[in-house]
Amino acid sequence: MRRLLSIALVAAACGGSKPPVNEPLPGESHETTSSPAAPDAPGGGDTGMRPGEPTPDAGVAPLPGGPSFEILNGSKSEVLNFGTTKGWGPLIFAYTGKPPKAKSVILFESYCTASCESAPEALCPECKAPETKQEELAMAKLESVPAGGMLKVPWDGKIRVYEKAAGGKKGCKCFRSVDPPEGTYTVKACGLRPPKEPGKPSLPVCTETPVTVGPGAPMPRVITLSFTK
């Protein structure tokens, strides 16, 4: 029986020492300062992923009755960007505990991975990397939230747990979607503000909200993540 979530929404500025995994827009680079980081690729094994490689949309189709993350851009003048070439997994994630001992929780399936319930031939997908800068730019995906605007990102209310793919190639891992164990989580989202001067890098910005998981509360329809910086 799936557990239900009761949400206490508190937006907070990001801080800490380890950077989130948030990709720059095409042609940009940036430094990050937030902690903890988004979950790494499962087990660090060979999942077919290569640097700069595009991804199919990951984790954007909700199951019936699933909640949505509501991203609010509290700025009065600046757009809020999300480089979604590798899906929402590196951009919206959760963790338990407190940094530096926090443990990341995967809310959306990682890039270039498949469900353990997939057919054997689909367990270990191979994703082709762009061979030229033009291909990379053509394949890049971007979600932008205008100043004062809002973006909804569907979620199915499950977390992803990775395991070795049975019969798969060496290093290949697949995921299972399970109910989040009872406890307290921090949901974190990270995006980018455009540079204030030409040639400067985009500014990474993050926000967090606490989530308590347990029985007896109705499934929330919306989990709000408010960017005030």
Backbone as a ProteinNet text record, in pm:
[ID]
protein_1_A
[PRIMARY]
MRRLLSIALVAAACGGSKPPVNEPLPGESHETTSSPAAPDAPGGGDTGMRPGEPTPDAGVAPLPGGPSFEILNGSKSEVLNFGTTKGWGPLIFAYTGKPPKAKSVILFESYCTASCESAPEALCPECKAPETKQEELAMAKLESVPAGGMLKVPWDGKIRVYEKAAGGKKGCKCFRSVDPPEGTYTVKACGLRPPKEPGKPSLPVCTETPVTVGPGAPMPRVITLSFTK
[TERTIARY]
85.1	0	87.4	62	150.2	124.6	235.3	224	187.4	133	88.1	179.4	180.9	271.1	192.5	245.8	192.6	300.4	268.8	371.2	370.3	487.1	505.6	595.2	543.4	616	691.1	823.2	907	1017.1	1013.6	1119.8	1242.9	1359.6	1486.1	1591.3	1681.6	1792.4	1887.2	1955.7	2045.2	2178.6	2246.6	2375.2	2450.4	2573.3	2649.4	2778.3	2828.5	2961.6	2972.9	2875.7	2889.9	2793	2835.5	2751.4	2643.1	2525.3	2424.5	2464.5	2405.1	2433.5	2333.2	2366.2	2276.2	2353.1	2308.3	2385.9	2371.6	2478	2468.5	2391.5	2344	2280.5	2385.7	2343.2	2441.4	2536.6	2666.5	2766.3	2804.5	2742.6	2773.6	2844	2906.8	2956.3	2928.1	2921.5	2894.7	2949.3	2971.5	3013.1	2890	2885.9	2773.9	2824.2	2733.6	2776	2681.7	2583	2480.1	2512.7	2453.8	2476.1	2346.6	2320.4	2397.5	2370.5	2445.1	2429.5	2312.8	2265.7	2166.9	2229	2146.3	2199.9	2285.7	2395.2	2479.9	2411.6	2469.2	2421.5	2432.7	2336	2328.5	2458.5	2515.6	2631	2758.4	2750.6	2867.2	2907.8	2819.7	2854.4	2828.6	2853.7	2835.2	2689	2621.3	2480.8	2463.3	2573.9	2564.6	2569.7	2582.4	2582.7	2721.7	2729	2855.8	2842.2	2951	2943	2880.3	2789.9	2727.7	2617.9	2579.3	2483.3	2340.3	2252.4	2113.5	2038.1	1918.5	1839.8	1695.4	1625.9	1481.7	1421.8	1299.6	1234.7	1227.3	1262.8	1262.4	1173.9	1083.2	1004.1	906.9	851	760.8	616.1	589	452.8	397.8	294.2	245.7	159.3	159.9	62.8	-68.9	-183.1	-311.5	-310.9	-351.1	-355.6	-224.2	-116.5	13	16.6	103.7	115.3	201.5	214.8	302.7	390	512.5	595.9	557.6	527.2	491	609.2	677	794.5	751.5	773.8	735.8	859.9	857.3	966.5	927.5	984.1	947.6	1014.9	1103.8	1169.6	1071.1	1087.9	1002.6	1057.2	1181.9	1241.8	1322	1360.8	1451.8	1382.9	1413	1363.2	1437.2	1376.3	1437	1446.4	1567.7	1589.9	1624.2	1580.6	1614.2	1659.9	1785.8	1836.6	1793	1691.3	1630.5	1677.4	1792.7	1844.7	1859.8	1892.3	1904.9	1785.8	1672.3	1552.5	1551.7	1452.2	1436.5	1513.6	1569.7	1640.2	1751.2	1837.8	1944.2	1894.5	1769.4	1718.8	1624.4	1546.6	1457.5	1487.2	1532.2	1564	1535.4	1566.2	1540.1	1655.2	1660.5	1759.8	1706.1	1763.6	1731.9	1853.3	1830.1	1940.7	1986	2101.1	2154.7	2296	2331.2	2467.7	2565.9	2684.1	2741.9	2708	2622	2589.2	2454.5	2403.3	2275	2283.9	2174.3	2167.4	2064	2105.9	2017	1912.4	1795.1	1684.3	1645.9	1629.3	1602.1	1451.8	1402.8	1259.8	1221.9	1313.8	1291.2	1400.3	1366.1	1465.4	1584.3	1702.4	1825.1	1835.5	1917	1937.4	1978.1	1920.7	1959.5	1953.4	1849	1826.7	1683.8	1656.3	1525.4	1472.4	1340.7	1276.4	1319.3	1330.8	1364.5	1252.9	1136.1	1024.2	1022.3	1121.5	1129.7	1162	1132.6	1172.2	1324.6	1378.3	1524.2	1604.6	1555.4	1631.3	1630	1542.5	1532.9	1592.2	1646.7	1696.7	1816.8	1900.4	2024.6	2029	1956.6	1952.8	2088.4	2111.3	2231.6	2189.1	2245.7	2205.3	2319.5	2291	2392.1	2423.9	2552	2595.8	2600.4	2573.7	2588.8	2735	2757.3	2894.3	2946.6	2858.4	2900.6	2830.8	2883.7	2822.3	2682.1	2664.1	2531.9	2430.6	2472.1	2382.6	2350.2	2451.1	2429.7	2327.7	2341.7	2248.7	2108.6	2100.3	1969.9	1896.3	1971.8	1911.6	1886.8	1944.6	1931.7	1786.6	1747.3	1611.4	1618	1524.9	1524.8	1381	1360.4	1233.9	1260.8	1181.7	1198.4	1071.2	1089.7	977.9	993	900.1	914.6	905.6	950.7	942.7	799.6	782	649	565.6	625.6	550.4	561.5	498.4	492.6	502	567	578.4	544.4	458.6	424.9	500.6	563.6	637	569.6	502.9	434.5	531.9	487.2	564.2	466.8	511.5	420.8	418.8	491.8	490.2	579.5	659.1	747.1	893.3	978.2	1121.9	1180.8	1300.4	1364.4	1478.6	1472.3	1576.7	1644.1	1776.3	1849.4	1911.7	1916.5	1977.7	2040.2	2126.5	2190.1	2084.9	2092.6	1996.2	2025.2	1927.5	1945.2	1967.4	2079	2108.1	2156	2173	2217.5	2368.1	2416.4	2560.4	2628.4	2758.4	2835.1	2816.3	2786.9	2770.3	2632.2	2543.3	2410.2	2320	2249.5	2154.1	2017.8	1914.2	1777.5	1712.5	1596.6	1532.4	1396.6	1358.9	1223.8	1161.4	1034.1	963.4	888.4	922.3	865.5	814.4	726.9	681.4	796.6	805.7	912.4	892.1	996.6	983.6	940.7	874.3	828.8	947.7	934	1042.9	1033	1136.5	1142.3	1242.3	1200	1282.3	1291.9	1395.8	1405.4	1404.2	1305.3	1298.6	1369.8	1457.8	1541.4	1532.5	1524.8	1525.4	1631.5	1701.4	1806.3	1788.4	1797.8	1786.9	1895.9	1878.7	1979.7	1915.6	1976.5	1939.8	2032.8	1981.1	2066.7	2177	2290.1	2399.3	2358	2407.2	2373.4	2457.8	2572.6	2659.2	2693.7	2705.9	2743.1	2875.8	2880.6	3002.3	3019.7	2933.7	2940.4	2857.9	2891.9	2815.7	2680.4	2587.1	2458.5	2478.3	2385.6	2394.1	2305.8	2364.1	2283.3	2206.4	2079.9	1996	1919.7	1899.3	1830.3	1727.6	1631.9	1535.6	1500.9	1454	1421.4	1287.9	1226.9	1107.4	1102.9	1067	1062.6	937.1	952.2	842.5	843.1	729.2	716.7	633.9	688	623.1	567.9	441.6	382.4	237.3	176.5	37.2	-60.4	-182.5	-291.4	-312.9	-235.4	-253.1	-287.1	-370.4	-406.1	-287.4	-284	-178.3	-190.1	-82.4	-90.5	-103.8	-175.4	-184.7	-69.7	-13.2	93.1	199.7	325.7	439.7	508	505.4	551.6	699.8	771.1	912.9	926.4	949.1	947.1	1088.5	1123.3	1253.6	1239.1	1291.4	1282.3	1410.8	1520.5	1647.2	1663.3
-119.8	0	123	211.1	327.5	424.5	471.2	567.8	703	787.2	917.7	1023.9	1136.7	1245.4	1357.4	1412.5	1537.1	1640	1753.3	1848.7	1973.9	2013.5	2143.8	2221.4	2327.9	2397.9	2516.4	2512	2621.9	2642.9	2751.8	2778.8	2827.8	2781.4	2821	2840.1	2933.7	2952	2835.9	2801.6	2687.2	2727.7	2628.7	2653.9	2525	2530.7	2409.8	2411.3	2289.3	2283.1	2199.5	2111.5	2023.3	2065.9	2079.7	2136.4	2041.9	2098.4	2014.3	1980.5	1873.6	1836.2	1909.8	2030.6	2112.7	2155.2	2114.2	2137.5	2280.3	2341.3	2476.3	2476.1	2593.7	2608.2	2591.5	2559.2	2538.9	2657.5	2628.4	2732.8	2802.5	2760	2824.7	2728.4	2785.6	2706.7	2786.6	2717.8	2790.8	2716.4	2789.4	2729.7	2715.5	2610.3	2590.5	2581.4	2613.5	2619.1	2545.3	2472.3	2414.7	2272.7	2227.7	2093.5	2042.9	1911.1	1807.9	1806.1	1723.9	1716.4	1627.1	1643.5	1550.5	1412.3	1307.4	1171.2	1148.4	1074.5	1039	932	905.7	793.5	667.4	577.9	461.6	382.7	375.8	291.6	335.8	443.2	489.3	393.3	298.5	199.9	248.9	162.8	196.4	182.9	298.3	295.7	340.8	357.8	405.8	556	625.8	770.8	822.1	924.9	988.8	1138.5	1207.8	1350.8	1427.3	1518.5	1602.7	1534	1414.3	1335.7	1378	1385.7	1421.6	1304.4	1330.3	1226.5	1232.6	1120.3	1127.6	1191.5	1245.2	1302.3	1197.8	1236.2	1142	1194.2	1109.7	1142.5	1256.7	1278.1	1391	1348.1	1218.3	1172.2	1119.4	1184	1142.8	1018.4	938.8	832.1	894	826	880.4	913.1	1033.1	1073.2	1122.7	1122.6	1167.6	1317.7	1365.5	1509.2	1578.2	1708.1	1786.7	1874.9	1899.5	2002.7	2134.9	2234.1	2366.6	2459.3	2496.3	2582.2	2727.2	2809	2949.7	3036.5	3125	3220.8	3351.5	3375.3	3492.8	3621.5	3613.9	3734.9	3823.4	3954	4048.9	4084.6	4040.9	4083.6	3975.2	3866.9	3769.4	3636.8	3581.6	3450	3343.7	3226.5	3113.4	2998.4	2949	2847	2711.3	2605.2	2468.9	2394.6	2351.6	2272.7	2127.8	2085.6	1953.5	1852	1874.5	1780.2	1640.7	1632.7	1504.5	1478.2	1538.1	1515.7	1597.7	1571.6	1646.3	1586.6	1466.3	1400.8	1482.8	1550.6	1630.5	1763.4	1799.9	1933	1932.8	1825.8	1811.7	1677.4	1679.5	1556.6	1577.7	1478.7	1488.2	1426.2	1455.6	1390.3	1377.4	1283	1263.6	1301	1336.1	1376.8	1518.4	1553	1688.1	1682	1777	1781.6	1797.1	1738.7	1668.2	1519.1	1471.6	1329.7	1299.7	1393.3	1373.6	1262.8	1192.7	1085.3	1121	1123.3	1162.2	1055.5	1101.2	1014.7	1050.2	949.6	972.8	978.8	1093.9	1112.2	1080.3	1104	1076.5	981.8	894.3	800.2	873.7	818	879	864.7	950.4	953.1	816	778.4	660.2	532.6	517.8	395.7	349.5	223.1	164.6	96.7	75.8	4.2	-142.2	-200.5	-342.7	-430.9	-373.2	-447	-439.7	-375.6	-365.5	-500.9	-514	-633.9	-646.2	-769.3	-789.3	-704.4	-688.9	-612.5	-462.3	-416.3	-273.6	-237.2	-335	-310.5	-216.7	-224	-145.6	-57.9	54.2	139.9	200.2	225.7	295.3	427.8	536	668.6	732.5	767.3	823.6	967.9	996.6	1132.2	1215.6	1346.3	1432.5	1438.2	1442.2	1440.6	1579.7	1676.8	1813.6	1909.9	2031.2	2134.3	2165.9	2163.3	2191.8	2086.2	1958.8	1852.8	1868.6	1904.9	1924.1	2034.7	2145.9	2256.9	2219.5	2142.1	2102.6	2009	1926.7	1829.9	1885.2	2001.1	2058.7	2095.9	2077.6	2110.6	2210.3	2303	2409.6	2439.8	2449.4	2496.2	2630.3	2731.3	2864.5	2908.2	2968.9	3023.2	3174.2	3249.1	3395.4	3455.3	3578.9	3649.2	3648.1	3606.7	3600.5	3482.7	3393.3	3283.2	3154.2	3048.7	2919.6	2807.9	2699.2	2581.5	2458.5	2370.4	2246.6	2130.2	2050.1	1932	1809.6	1725.5	1608.3	1508.3	1444.1	1340.4	1230.3	1106.4	996.5	959.9	1035.6	1009.1	894.6	839.4	726.8	771.9	691.2	710.7	595.4	618.1	515.9	449.5	317.7	237.4	154.3	165.3	98.9	-31.9	-128.3	-258.4	-309	-408.6	-466.4	-529.1	-498.6	-552.6	-700.4	-784.9	-928.9	-959.5	-1025.1	-1059.8	-944.9	-826.3	-710.6	-707.2	-611.1	-600.6	-554.5	-571.7	-538.7	-391.9	-368.7	-232	-174.5	-245.8	-193	-208.1	-101.5	-105.2	-56.9	-113.4	-73.1	-23.1	41	98	33.9	37.3	2.5	124.4	148.8	262.2	214.1	271.7	227	347	318.4	424.3	472.7	601.4	650.5	599.8	547.9	503.3	617.5	581.6	681.8	758	888.6	970.3	1113.2	1191.4	1331.9	1349.9	1417.3	1442.1	1592.3	1632.2	1768.2	1757.6	1819.7	1823.4	1949.2	1933.3	2044	2058.8	2181.3	2210.4	2315.3	2301.1	2395.5	2438	2566.8	2622.2	2723.8	2804.6	2902.8	3037.8	3142.6	3278.9	3324.3	3397.3	3444.4	3536.2	3539.6	3629.1	3774.4	3856	3998.9	4076.2	4017.7	4082	3982.7	4029.2	3939.5	3869.6	3741.3	3664.6	3606.9	3646.7	3594.4	3464.8	3375.3	3251	3276.4	3184.9	3190.8	3167	3217.3	3204.2	3089.2	2985.7	2876	2919	2882.3	2913.4	2787.7	2769	2650.9	2690	2602.9	2619.8	2483.6	2478.9	2353.3	2363.9	2248.1	2242.9	2108	2104	1977.1	1897.1	1767.2	1675	1565.2	1542.9	1435.2	1323.7	1204.4	1089.2	999.1	965.7	877.6	848.4	755.1	717.6	820.1	816.2	894	1031.5	1074.7	1207.1	1190.6	1279.5	1267.9	1298.4	1231.9	1259.9	1404	1482.8	1622.4	1632.2	1729.1	1753	1839.1	1921	2014.8	2020	2016.7	2040.6	2166.8	2273.6	2403.9	2426.3	2470.2	2505.6	2650.5	2742	2884.6	2941.2	2998.3	3061.4	3211.4	3256.6	3399.7	3474.1	3402.4	3466.1	3473.6
0	0	0	-92.2	-102.5	10.7	62.9	172	114.9	201	156.2	213.1	147.8	185.4	251.3	359.6	413.9	401.3	346.1	301.5	388.2	434.3	496	403.7	346.1	240.2	298.6	291.4	338.8	237.6	162.6	64	136.8	91.9	154.6	49	73.2	-21.5	-8.6	-118.5	-114.3	-54	7.2	68.4	84.1	133.3	155.8	78.5	54.9	-3	-127.7	-156.2	-271.9	-381.3	-507	-611.5	-657.3	-698.3	-759.7	-901.6	-952	-1090.3	-1177.8	-1217.9	-1298.8	-1421.6	-1539	-1658.9	-1709	-1761.7	-1816.4	-1946.9	-1983	-2113.1	-2221.5	-2343.4	-2450.8	-2463.5	-2464.2	-2480.2	-2352.1	-2235.8	-2111	-2017.8	-1914.8	-1803.9	-1678.6	-1563.8	-1441.2	-1322.1	-1213.6	-1087.3	-1000.3	-916.8	-826.8	-684.2	-590	-450.8	-358.6	-408.5	-325	-285.4	-173.6	-122.4	-63.7	-69.7	-138.1	-286.9	-358.6	-503	-539.1	-661.9	-714.6	-723.4	-721.6	-726	-850	-832.4	-944.7	-1028.2	-1145.8	-1225.7	-1142.4	-1150.5	-1062.2	-1055.8	-937.7	-913.9	-982.6	-1061.6	-1135.4	-1244.9	-1281.5	-1382.4	-1522.6	-1618.3	-1758.8	-1795.4	-1809.5	-1848.2	-1991.8	-2063.1	-2201.4	-2209.9	-2097.4	-2096.8	-2127.5	-2209.4	-2240.4	-2219.9	-2184.9	-2157.1	-2273.4	-2240	-2340.3	-2418.1	-2375	-2451.3	-2421.1	-2520.4	-2496.1	-2434.9	-2390.4	-2325.3	-2371.1	-2369.5	-2385.5	-2261.5	-2272	-2155	-2045.5	-1924.3	-1813.2	-1702.1	-1655.3	-1538.9	-1556.6	-1673.8	-1692.9	-1712.3	-1722.3	-1740.8	-1608.3	-1551.1	-1420.1	-1428.9	-1322.8	-1309.7	-1266.1	-1290	-1246.8	-1097.6	-1063.7	-923.6	-868.1	-949.4	-900.5	-879.5	-789.1	-764.4	-869.1	-855.3	-941.8	-854.8	-902.4	-843.3	-908.8	-828.5	-878.7	-854.5	-963.4	-954.3	-973.4	-872.4	-876.7	-891.9	-989.3	-1009.4	-942.5	-823.7	-746.9	-791.4	-889.9	-937.6	-1013.2	-1000.3	-1072	-1209.4	-1237.8	-1364	-1435.7	-1366.9	-1426.6	-1455.1	-1571.7	-1608.3	-1527.3	-1512.1	-1443	-1542.8	-1568.3	-1670.8	-1609.1	-1679.1	-1641.1	-1766	-1766.8	-1878.4	-1861.4	-1935.6	-1916.6	-2020.2	-2081.2	-2179.9	-2119.8	-1993.2	-1923.8	-1831.8	-1862.3	-1783.3	-1654.7	-1569.1	-1445	-1328.3	-1346.5	-1237.4	-1173.9	-1252.7	-1191	-1134.1	-1160.6	-1126.6	-1007.2	-992	-876.8	-812.3	-689.2	-619.2	-470.8	-390	-246.7	-170.1	-41.1	43	184.9	257.4	397.9	480.8	605.5	690.8	661.6	713.5	698.2	641.1	551.4	499.5	615.6	609.5	493.6	488.3	578.1	582.5	517.4	440	373.9	268.9	248.8	149.5	43.1	-83.1	-191.6	-220.8	-262.6	-301.8	-444.8	-529.8	-672.1	-695.7	-740.6	-766.8	-910.8	-1003	-1144.5	-1192.8	-1284.8	-1334.6	-1395.6	-1374.5	-1424.6	-1575.6	-1632.2	-1776.4	-1831.3	-1942.2	-2018.5	-1934	-1852.1	-1776.8	-1799.3	-1767.7	-1793.3	-1667.9	-1666	-1556.7	-1558.2	-1439.8	-1430	-1484.8	-1507.2	-1563.3	-1715.9	-1773.8	-1919.5	-1981.7	-2109.7	-2183.2	-2179.8	-2183.7	-2173.1	-2269.7	-2392.9	-2491.5	-2462.8	-2371.3	-2341.1	-2205.4	-2134	-1999.1	-1996.4	-2096.7	-2098.5	-2223.8	-2222.6	-2341.2	-2372.4	-2500.2	-2544.9	-2608.4	-2559.9	-2605.1	-2684	-2805.5	-2895.8	-2858.3	-2850	-2820.2	-2947.5	-2937.9	-3054.7	-3097.7	-3226.5	-3278.6	-3311.1	-3320.7	-3350.9	-3255.5	-3248.5	-3165.1	-3214.1	-3345.1	-3401.2	-3357.4	-3357.9	-3312.5	-3164	-3086.3	-2943.4	-2917	-2989.2	-2972.6	-3019.2	-3127.9	-3180.9	-3084.8	-3012.3	-2921.7	-2781.3	-2751.2	-2617.9	-2588.7	-2463.8	-2420.6	-2305.6	-2306.5	-2207	-2164.1	-2033.8	-1978.3	-1911.7	-1946.8	-1890.4	-1818.8	-1701.9	-1625.2	-1623.4	-1680.4	-1683.7	-1544	-1531.9	-1403.8	-1352.9	-1228.3	-1169	-1215.4	-1296.6	-1355.6	-1276	-1330	-1263.8	-1366.8	-1330	-1414.7	-1332.4	-1385.8	-1317.2	-1379.6	-1294.3	-1337.3	-1275.5	-1354	-1298.2	-1236.1	-1131.3	-1062.5	-1021.7	-1018.2	-986.5	-838.2	-753.7	-611.2	-567.8	-658.9	-628.3	-625.4	-561.2	-570.4	-650.4	-706.6	-789.5	-712.8	-708.2	-644.4	-752.9	-762.5	-870.5	-823.9	-915.7	-890.6	-1019.3	-1006.2	-1123.5	-1213.3	-1342	-1437.5	-1461.9	-1434.1	-1452.8	-1600.4	-1629.9	-1768.3	-1852.5	-1792.4	-1868.8	-1884.4	-1963.3	-1983.7	-1855.5	-1848.5	-1730.1	-1692.1	-1564.1	-1514.4	-1535.3	-1604.8	-1634	-1512.7	-1478.3	-1367.8	-1416.5	-1357.7	-1388.8	-1260.2	-1272.6	-1154.6	-1128.1	-1001	-959.4	-894.1	-922.3	-864.2	-739.6	-624	-497.5	-418.5	-320	-230.3	-144.2	-118.7	-31.7	110.7	174.5	313.2	404.9	511.7	607.8	664.3	675	728.2	679.5	709.3	669.8	557.6	452.8	334.4	310.4	240.9	188.2	36.7	-26.7	-172	-219.1	-316.3	-361.5	-513	-559.4	-702.8	-731.4	-845	-883.4	-1028.8	-1051.6	-1185.9	-1211.6	-1315.8	-1355.5	-1384.2	-1334.3	-1371.5	-1484.2	-1584	-1693.4	-1641.4	-1711.9	-1668.8	-1680.5	-1588.6	-1589.7	-1690.6	-1731	-1828.1	-1938.2	-2062.8	-2172.8	-2144.3	-2174.7	-2155.9	-2016.8	-1924	-1788.3	-1779.5	-1683.8	-1668.6	-1603.5	-1625.8	-1558.1	-1409.1	-1329.1	-1184.1	-1137	-1075.3	-1023.8	-899.3	-892.2	-777	-737.7	-608.5	-558.4	-453.3	-431.7	-323.7	-268	-144.6	-77.7	-5.7	17.3	101.1	172.5	301.2	373.5	340.4	341.6	313	418.7	483.7	580	519.3	518.2	457.2	567.3	556.2	655	623.5	694.6	669.4	724.8	674.1	732.2	674.5	576.8	516.6	369.3	313.3	171.8	81	-35.1	-132.6	-180.3	-169	-212.5	-363.3	-409.6	-552.9	-602	-513.8	-553.3	-444.2	-484.6	-395.8	-447.8	-370.8	-417.9	-388.6	-492.2	-482	-530.3	-437.7	-468.9	-475.8	-590.6	-610.4	-585.3	-473.5	-439.4	-472	-499.3	-532	-682.6
[MASK]
+++++++++++++++++++++++++++++++++++++++++++++++++++++++++++++++++++++++++++++++++++++++++++++++++++++++++++++++++++++++++++++++++++++++++++++++++++++++++++++++++++++++++++++++++++++++++++++++++++++++++++++++++++++++++++++++++++++

